Amino acid sequence: MKKIEVSEIVGAKIRKIRNEKGLSIQNLAYEIGIEYTQLSRIERGKINTSIFQLFVISRALQVNFSEIIEGLDKIEFQ
């Protein structure tokens, strides 16, 4: 497992939850105080973001932080 793969998994989880909640990427980005282009890069796994930023995203999506990182503990690290 590479660092970028973890970012892609977490980003995809954020996008999935955001879409399930019916939020646009622009609305979520505005709510958490970042540019939508940065949130887009997070969702696509193109950038590695901080734990704090993930926490802020989880609050804005009204989900537990653990939901954002769910499943990562089962991934083998090489």
Backbone as JSON Lines, residues from 0, in Angstrom:
{"i":0,"aa":"M","n":[0.86,-1.19,0.0],"ca":[0.0,0.0,0.0],"c":[0.9,1.23,0.0]}
{"i":1,"aa":"K","n":[0.65,2.11,-0.92],"ca":[1.4,3.34,-1.02],"c":[0.59,4.49,-0.43]}
{"i":2,"aa":"K","n":[1.29,5.54,-0.07],"ca":[0.66,6.73,0.52],"c":[-0.46,7.26,-0.37]}
{"i":3,"aa":"I","n":[-0.23,7.31,-1.67],"ca":[-1.23,7.83,-2.6],"c":[-2.48,6.96,-2.61]}
{"i":4,"aa":"E","n":[-2.31,5.65,-2.44],"ca":[-3.47,4.76,-2.43],"c":[-4.35,5.01,-1.21]}
{"i":5,"aa":"V","n":[-3.74,5.3,-0.07],"ca":[-4.51,5.63,1.13],"c":[-5.28,6.93,0.89]}
{"i":6,"aa":"S","n":[-4.63,7.91,0.29],"ca":[-5.29,9.18,-0.03],"c":[-6.47,8.97,-0.97]}
{"i":7,"aa":"E","n":[-6.3,8.07,-1.94],"ca":[-7.39,7.79,-2.89],"c":[-8.57,7.13,-2.2]}
{"i":8,"aa":"I","n":[-8.3,6.2,-1.29],"ca":[-9.38,5.51,-0.56],"c":[-10.15,6.49,0.31]}
{"i":9,"aa":"V","n":[-9.43,7.32,1.06],"ca":[-10.07,8.3,1.94],"c":[-10.84,9.32,1.1]}
{"i":10,"aa":"G","n":[-10.26,9.79,0.04],"ca":[-10.92,10.76,-0.83],"c":[-12.2,10.21,-1.43]}
{"i":11,"aa":"A","n":[-12.15,8.97,-1.87],"ca":[-13.35,8.34,-2.44],"c":[-14.44,8.2,-1.39]}
{"i":12,"aa":"K","n":[-14.05,7.92,-0.16],"ca":[-15.03,7.81,0.94],"c":[-15.69,9.18,1.18]}
{"i":13,"aa":"I","n":[-14.9,10.23,1.18],"ca":[-15.44,11.58,1.38],"c":[-16.42,11.91,0.26]}
{"i":14,"aa":"R","n":[-16.04,11.65,-1.0],"ca":[-16.91,11.93,-2.13],"c":[-18.22,11.14,-2.03]}
{"i":15,"aa":"K","n":[-18.12,9.87,-1.66],"ca":[-19.31,9.02,-1.53],"c":[-20.27,9.58,-0.49]}
{"i":16,"aa":"I","n":[-19.74,9.94,0.67],"ca":[-20.58,10.48,1.74],"c":[-21.18,11.81,1.32]}
{"i":17,"aa":"R","n":[-20.36,12.67,0.7],"ca":[-20.85,13.98,0.24],"c":[-21.99,13.81,-0.74]}
{"i":18,"aa":"N","n":[-21.83,12.9,-1.68],"ca":[-22.88,12.66,-2.67],"c":[-24.14,12.09,-2.02]}
{"i":19,"aa":"E","n":[-23.97,11.18,-1.08],"ca":[-25.12,10.61,-0.37],"c":[-25.89,11.68,0.4]}
{"i":20,"aa":"K","n":[-25.17,12.7,0.88],"ca":[-25.8,13.79,1.62],"c":[-26.37,14.85,0.68]}
{"i":21,"aa":"G","n":[-26.12,14.71,-0.61],"ca":[-26.65,15.66,-1.58],"c":[-25.95,17.01,-1.57]}
{"i":22,"aa":"L","n":[-24.69,17.04,-1.14],"ca":[-23.94,18.29,-1.09],"c":[-23.09,18.44,-2.34]}
{"i":23,"aa":"S","n":[-23.04,19.63,-2.87],"ca":[-22.11,19.89,-3.98],"c":[-20.72,20.06,-3.4]}
{"i":24,"aa":"I","n":[-19.73,19.86,-4.25],"ca":[-18.35,20.05,-3.8],"c":[-18.11,21.5,-3.4]}
{"i":25,"aa":"Q","n":[-18.77,22.43,-4.1],"ca":[-18.62,23.85,-3.77],"c":[-19.21,24.16,-2.39]}
{"i":26,"aa":"N","n":[-20.38,23.6,-2.1],"ca":[-21.01,23.87,-0.79],"c":[-20.19,23.31,0.36]}
{"i":27,"aa":"L","n":[-19.69,22.07,0.2],"ca":[-18.88,21.49,1.27],"c":[-17.59,22.27,1.45]}
{"i":28,"aa":"A","n":[-16.94,22.63,0.35],"ca":[-15.7,23.4,0.44],"c":[-15.93,24.73,1.15]}
{"i":29,"aa":"Y","n":[-17.01,25.41,0.82],"ca":[-17.34,26.67,1.46],"c":[-17.54,26.47,2.96]}
{"i":30,"aa":"E","n":[-18.26,25.42,3.31],"ca":[-18.57,25.14,4.72],"c":[-17.31,24.87,5.54]}
{"i":31,"aa":"I","n":[-16.31,24.23,4.93],"ca":[-15.1,23.92,5.69],"c":[-13.99,24.95,5.48]}
{"i":32,"aa":"G","n":[-14.25,25.95,4.63],"ca":[-13.32,27.06,4.49],"c":[-12.12,26.82,3.59]}
{"i":33,"aa":"I","n":[-12.31,25.98,2.54],"ca":[-11.23,25.79,1.58],"c":[-11.78,25.97,0.17]}
{"i":34,"aa":"E","n":[-10.89,26.13,-0.8],"ca":[-11.29,26.24,-2.19],"c":[-11.84,24.9,-2.67]}
{"i":35,"aa":"Y","n":[-12.85,24.93,-3.52],"ca":[-13.41,23.68,-4.01],"c":[-12.39,22.88,-4.81]}
{"i":36,"aa":"T","n":[-11.43,23.56,-5.43],"ca":[-10.41,22.84,-6.18],"c":[-9.52,22.01,-5.25]}
{"i":37,"aa":"Q","n":[-9.28,22.53,-4.05],"ca":[-8.5,21.77,-3.07],"c":[-9.3,20.55,-2.6]}
{"i":38,"aa":"L","n":[-10.59,20.74,-2.34],"ca":[-11.43,19.62,-1.93],"c":[-11.5,18.58,-3.05]}
{"i":39,"aa":"S","n":[-11.55,19.03,-4.27],"ca":[-11.55,18.12,-5.41],"c":[-10.28,17.27,-5.43]}
{"i":40,"aa":"R","n":[-9.15,17.89,-5.16],"ca":[-7.88,17.15,-5.14],"c":[-7.85,16.16,-3.98]}
{"i":41,"aa":"I","n":[-8.45,16.52,-2.84],"ca":[-8.55,15.59,-1.71],"c":[-9.41,14.39,-2.1]}
{"i":42,"aa":"E","n":[-10.55,14.65,-2.7],"ca":[-11.46,13.58,-3.08],"c":[-10.87,12.64,-4.13]}
{"i":43,"aa":"R","n":[-10.03,13.17,-4.98],"ca":[-9.4,12.35,-6.03],"c":[-8.11,11.7,-5.56]}
{"i":44,"aa":"G","n":[-7.72,11.98,-4.31],"ca":[-6.5,11.39,-3.76],"c":[-5.23,11.98,-4.32]}
{"i":45,"aa":"K","n":[-5.33,13.18,-4.87],"ca":[-4.17,13.83,-5.49],"c":[-3.28,14.53,-4.47]}
{"i":46,"aa":"I","n":[-3.86,14.86,-3.32],"ca":[-3.06,15.47,-2.25],"c":[-3.36,14.74,-0.94]}
{"i":47,"aa":"N","n":[-2.37,14.74,-0.09],"ca":[-2.51,14.16,1.23],"c":[-2.88,15.3,2.17]}
{"i":48,"aa":"T","n":[-3.98,15.16,2.89],"ca":[-4.43,16.23,3.76],"c":[-4.2,15.87,5.22]}
{"i":49,"aa":"S","n":[-4.33,16.84,6.09],"ca":[-4.06,16.63,7.51],"c":[-5.21,15.91,8.21]}
{"i":50,"aa":"I","n":[-4.89,15.34,9.33],"ca":[-5.91,14.7,10.17],"c":[-6.92,15.75,10.61]}
{"i":51,"aa":"F","n":[-6.44,16.94,10.94],"ca":[-7.36,18.01,11.35],"c":[-8.35,18.32,10.23]}
{"i":52,"aa":"Q","n":[-7.87,18.42,8.99],"ca":[-8.76,18.73,7.86],"c":[-9.78,17.61,7.67]}
{"i":53,"aa":"L","n":[-9.36,16.36,7.84],"ca":[-10.3,15.24,7.75],"c":[-11.35,15.32,8.84]}
{"i":54,"aa":"F","n":[-10.93,15.74,10.03],"ca":[-11.86,15.91,11.14],"c":[-12.89,17.0,10.81]}
{"i":55,"aa":"V","n":[-12.43,18.11,10.26],"ca":[-13.33,19.21,9.88],"c":[-14.31,18.73,8.81]}
{"i":56,"aa":"I","n":[-13.82,17.98,7.86],"ca":[-14.7,17.45,6.81],"c":[-15.74,16.52,7.42]}
{"i":57,"aa":"S","n":[-15.33,15.65,8.34],"ca":[-16.29,14.74,8.96],"c":[-17.37,15.49,9.72]}
{"i":58,"aa":"R","n":[-17.01,16.57,10.4],"ca":[-18.0,17.39,11.13],"c":[-18.98,18.02,10.14]}
{"i":59,"aa":"A","n":[-18.46,18.55,9.06],"ca":[-19.33,19.21,8.07],"c":[-20.27,18.2,7.41]}
{"i":60,"aa":"L","n":[-19.8,16.96,7.24],"ca":[-20.63,15.92,6.65],"c":[-21.55,15.26,7.69]}
{"i":61,"aa":"Q","n":[-21.36,15.64,8.94],"ca":[-22.16,15.1,10.06],"c":[-22.03,13.58,10.17]}
{"i":62,"aa":"V","n":[-20.78,13.11,10.09],"ca":[-20.47,11.7,10.3],"c":[-19.33,11.61,11.3]}
{"i":63,"aa":"N","n":[-19.19,10.45,11.92],"ca":[-18.06,10.22,12.81],"c":[-16.77,10.2,12.01]}
{"i":64,"aa":"F","n":[-15.72,10.71,12.61],"ca":[-14.41,10.72,11.96],"c":[-14.03,9.31,11.5]}
{"i":65,"aa":"S","n":[-14.37,8.32,12.32],"ca":[-14.02,6.93,12.0],"c":[-14.64,6.48,10.68]}
{"i":66,"aa":"E","n":[-15.76,7.07,10.29],"ca":[-16.4,6.71,9.03],"c":[-15.54,7.12,7.83]}
{"i":67,"aa":"I","n":[-14.81,8.21,7.97],"ca":[-13.95,8.71,6.9],"c":[-12.77,7.76,6.67]}
{"i":68,"aa":"I","n":[-12.25,7.18,7.75],"ca":[-11.06,6.33,7.64],"c":[-11.37,4.85,7.77]}
{"i":69,"aa":"E","n":[-12.64,4.52,7.78],"ca":[-13.08,3.13,7.94],"c":[-12.44,2.22,6.89]}
{"i":70,"aa":"G","n":[-11.93,1.1,7.35],"ca":[-11.35,0.1,6.46],"c":[-9.86,0.22,6.27]}
{"i":71,"aa":"L","n":[-9.26,1.35,6.63],"ca":[-7.83,1.52,6.44],"c":[-7.01,0.58,7.32]}
{"i":72,"aa":"D","n":[-7.55,0.19,8.46],"ca":[-6.81,-0.68,9.36],"c":[-6.67,-2.1,8.82]}
{"i":73,"aa":"K","n":[-7.41,-2.44,7.79],"ca":[-7.35,-3.77,7.2],"c":[-6.4,-3.83,6.01]}
{"i":74,"aa":"I","n":[-5.83,-2.71,5.63],"ca":[-4.96,-2.65,4.47],"c":[-3.55,-3.05,4.88]}
{"i":75,"aa":"E","n":[-2.94,-3.92,4.08],"ca":[-1.56,-4.33,4.34],"c":[-0.61,-3.25,3.87]}
{"i":76,"aa":"F","n":[0.33,-2.94,4.73],"ca":[1.34,-1.95,4.37],"c":[2.59,-2.67,3.91]}
{"i":77,"aa":"Q","n":[3.13,-2.25,2.79],"ca":[4.34,-2.9,2.26],"c":[5.53,-1.98,2.32]}
